[in-house]
Amino acid sequence: ECLAGDTPSHQAGVDARTEAQLRNYGAELCMEYGILLKVPHVTVATACVLLHRFYYRRSLVDYDVRNIAAGCVLVACKVEET
């Protein structure tokens, strides 16, 4: 539940618990999208890493987690060539 450092979401007024819940929700969405697209597990893992890295630079307030999760799966498929 504890996130390292002061994230943009925290600076925008999102408490740590809500931020953790939304990040977990985003990771779950990446997994669901990966299952639906039948991509390898490594691609889903890459998407989850991209999602978390994105939200260490941008705020959950400014970017909807559903759109970012879908975009991360797309980029992960390109990166992993699946």
N, C-alpha and C positions, 0 to 999 in steps of 0.2 A: 504494500500500500504506500510505502514511503518512496518518493521519487527524489533522486539526487539532484541537488541544485535548485535554482530558481528558474522555473520554466516560463515561457511567455503566457501560458494559460494561467499560471499562478499570479503573474503580474496583472493579468486582465480580471482577476477577482475570482477565479475558479479554485475552490478548495481542493486539497490534495486527494481526499476520498473520491470526489466527483471526477477529478482528472483520471485517477486510476481506473475507475469504473468505465469511463468513456474509452480509455485506451484498451482495456480488456474487451469491451464491446467491439471496437475496431478490429482487434486481432481475431475475435470470433467471426466477424464478417469476412475477413480474409480467408479464414478456414472454410466457411460455408461456400464462398465464391470458388475457392479451389476445388472443393468436392464437386460442385455443379459443373465446373469446366474440366474436371478429370485431369488436373495437372499434378505433377509429382510433388511429394511432400517438401522437397527442397525449395520448390518455387513458392509454396505457401509460406515457408519459413522466411524466405527472402522478402516476401510481401509484408510480413509482420515486422521485420527489422526496418524496412523502409518506412512503415507507418510510424513506428516509435521514433525513428530519427527525424521524420518530418515534424512531429509534434514537440521535439526538443528545440526546434527553430521557429515554429509557428504556433499560434494559439488555437485551442479548441473552440474558442468563441468566434473566431473569424472563418474557420474552415470546417464544414460539416463532415463528421467522421465517416458517414456512409459514402460520400463522394471520394474522400481520400482513400478509403479502404479499396474501393473499386479501382482507382487510379494506381494504387500500389500493386495490386494484382496484375494489372496490365503491364506496368513497368517490370515487375518481377518476371513475367513471362518473356519479356524481351531480353532481360539480363540473362536469364537461365536458358534462353533459346528453346522454349517449349511451345 
